[in-house]
Amino acid sequence: MTALPTLSVTELTTERLLLRPVSAADREGLVELFTDPEVRAYLGGPRPRAAVEQMLDHLETAHVPGSYVIADRDTNEVLGGLWLNRRSPDVPGHVTDDGNELELSYALRRNAWGKGVAFEAATAILRAAAHELPDQSVIVVTQTANTRSMKLVERLGFRVVETFEQFDAEQALGTATLFSFRG
Ligand SMILES: CC(C)(COP(=O)(O)OP(=O)(O)OC[C@H]1O[C@@H](n2cnc3c(N)ncnc32)[C@H](O)[C@@H]1OP(=O)(O)O)[C@@H](O)C(=O)NCCC(=O)NCCS
């Protein structure tokens, strides 16, 4: 099956942030992001460094649509990552019969928490997607125990419609219509 589209723009700027593809200079920051036990607490735990290095080797050469590094607009330092992908029908947690909904996910380095960075980045990406793509459901899945993420889900305007079990944990399924982010 042809992959359903996600947002096609490769770069976006906001008041404080630059959303852009991965670059070689992001290596240490992204290794930290994927191996930090606190960041990964509700994401299945830290990933092995070697696996992260291998993933970055790939990402530095091949741009993956819908995947963004969140960087500081002034310094270009990597603060985290944001993804707007399609949720495979093979995993639980859907709001449509066919699955493949647009799914938002995000992770920030520990020192970027508590500054509204994830909110600012997610709002910009969702707004851009709402101006590029047809109206449709957008979902976000996060562990109910992940208080910070649950707060962000609500602040962004998603409505939690269901909880379900995945990865031996309770997950919340939030949903919104894409056009609600048009602004
Ligand atoms: C989930 C995660 C991105 C939330 O980060 P966050 O910084 O709390 O989220 P926001 O960007 O919405 O920022 C909100 C916080 O910034 C504060 N803030 C400071 N300046 C702000 C500003 N200018 N605008 C908005 N909020 C601001 C808010 O008061 C709030 O802090 P509080 O919750 O302590 O009251 C972060 O905890 C994380 O990366 N976790 C690990 C990865 C993860 O679990 N991802 C979920 C999988 S989808």
The ligand as a Gaussian input file, in Angstrom:
#p B3LYP/6-31G(d) Opt

LIG

0 1
 C        6.090000      15.140000      27.260000
 C        7.042000      16.328000      27.248000
 C        7.384000      16.674000      25.811000
 C        6.333000      17.509000      27.937000
 O        7.241000      18.583000      28.038000
 P        6.794000      19.950000      28.742000
 O        7.931000      20.870000      28.707000
 O        6.167000      19.639000      30.062000
 O        5.605000      20.420000      27.788000
 P        5.210000      21.857000      27.237000
 O        6.001000      22.228000      26.077000
 O        3.739000      21.795000      27.042000
 O        5.560000      22.849000      28.405000
 C        4.678000      23.040000      29.469000
 C        5.423000      23.509000      30.673000
 O        6.245000      24.635000      30.345000
 C        5.881000      25.764000      31.167000
 N        6.170000      26.982000      30.391000
 C        7.189000      27.836000      30.642000
 N        7.243000      28.782000      29.712000
 C        6.222000      28.556000      28.860000
 C        5.768000      29.204000      27.694000
 N        6.387000      30.270000      27.194000
 N        4.693000      28.687000      27.055000
 C        4.069000      27.605000      27.533000
 N        4.477000      26.924000      28.631000
 C        5.545000      27.409000      29.284000
 C        4.441000      25.481000      31.531000
 O        4.078000      26.165000      32.706000
 C        4.493000      23.972000      31.767000
 O        5.168000      23.673000      32.952000
 P        4.480000      22.819000      34.116000
 O        3.868000      21.609000      33.475000
 O        5.617000      22.498000      35.003000
 O        3.450000      23.720000      34.658000
 C        8.346000      16.015000      28.040000
 O        8.046000      15.721000      29.381000
 C        9.106000      14.830000      27.441000
 O        9.857000      14.975000      26.484000
 N        8.936000      13.616000      28.006000
 C        9.623000      12.458000      27.535000
 C        9.120000      11.960000      26.211000
 C        7.690000      11.459000      26.290000
 O        7.296000      10.844000      27.273000
 N        6.921000      11.688000      25.227000
 C        5.527000      11.264000      25.168000
 C        5.301000      10.350000      24.045000
 S        4.141000      10.945000      22.840000

